[in-house]
Amino acid sequence: MTEEAKNLVSTLSIEIINPLIGLLLAVALAYFIYGVVKFIANADNDTAREKGKQHILYSIIGLVIMVGVWGILNLLMNVIGPENIPDNVRDGYDQL
């Protein structure tokens, strides 16, 4: 891979992918909180409680998947070794 391609990939990773991952994690957490509030607020309504349970379940699944992918990517970055990763990519992952 040429130096320009490495710089492009690292810039995309730092400027777009990392903030996008943070945003998606925040959205999933907000969805989880929304589900909990809906579940608690509708203690007397069974259908609304079921919807709250579904929101909670789907947000937990989403969070587990996102954190798992993030962990796998970090594991791969560590297995490849820091000497094979451009400095700006390595610095971007250190900020997470």
Backbone hydrogen bonds, N-H to C=O, Kabsch-Sander energy under -0.5 kcal/mol:
donor,donor_aa,acceptor,acceptor_aa,energy
6,K,2,T,-2.2
7,N,3,E,-2.2
8,L,4,E,-2.2
9,V,5,A,-2.6
10,S,6,K,-2.5
11,T,7,N,-2.4
12,L,8,L,-2.6
13,S,9,V,-2.3
14,I,10,S,-2.5
15,E,11,T,-2.9
16,I,12,L,-2.0
17,I,12,L,-2.2
18,N,13,S,-2.3
20,L,16,I,-1.8
21,I,17,I,-2.4
22,G,18,N,-2.0
23,L,19,P,-2.4
24,L,20,L,-2.6
25,L,21,I,-2.2
26,A,22,G,-2.0
27,V,23,L,-2.4
28,A,24,L,-2.4
29,L,25,L,-2.1
30,A,26,A,-2.4
31,Y,27,V,-2.4
32,F,28,A,-2.0
33,I,29,L,-2.4
34,Y,30,A,-2.5
35,G,31,Y,-2.2
36,V,32,F,-2.3
37,V,33,I,-2.6
38,K,34,Y,-2.6
39,F,35,G,-2.4
40,I,36,V,-2.5
41,A,37,V,-2.9
42,N,38,K,-1.4
43,A,40,I,-0.9
45,N,42,N,-0.8
46,D,44,D,-0.6
49,R,45,N,-2.1
50,E,46,D,-2.1
51,K,47,T,-1.8
52,G,48,A,-2.2
53,K,49,R,-2.4
54,Q,50,E,-2.3
55,H,51,K,-2.3
56,I,52,G,-2.2
57,L,53,K,-2.8
58,Y,54,Q,-2.9
59,S,55,H,-2.1
60,I,56,I,-2.2
61,I,57,L,-2.4
62,G,58,Y,-2.3
63,L,59,S,-2.6
64,V,60,I,-2.6
65,I,61,I,-2.3
66,M,62,G,-2.6
67,V,63,L,-2.7
68,G,64,V,-2.3
69,V,65,I,-2.6
70,W,66,M,-2.4
71,G,67,V,-2.4
72,I,68,G,-2.5
73,L,69,V,-2.6
74,N,70,W,-2.1
75,L,71,G,-2.4
76,L,72,I,-2.6
77,M,73,L,-2.3
78,N,74,N,-2.0
79,V,75,L,-2.4
80,I,76,L,-2.7
81,G,77,M,-1.2
84,N,81,G,-1.3
85,I,82,P,-1.0
89,V,86,P,-0.6
90,R,86,P,-2.2
91,D,87,D,-2.6
92,G,88,N,-1.5
93,Y,89,V,-1.9
94,D,90,R,-1.5
95,Q,91,D,-0.9
96,L,93,Y,-0.7
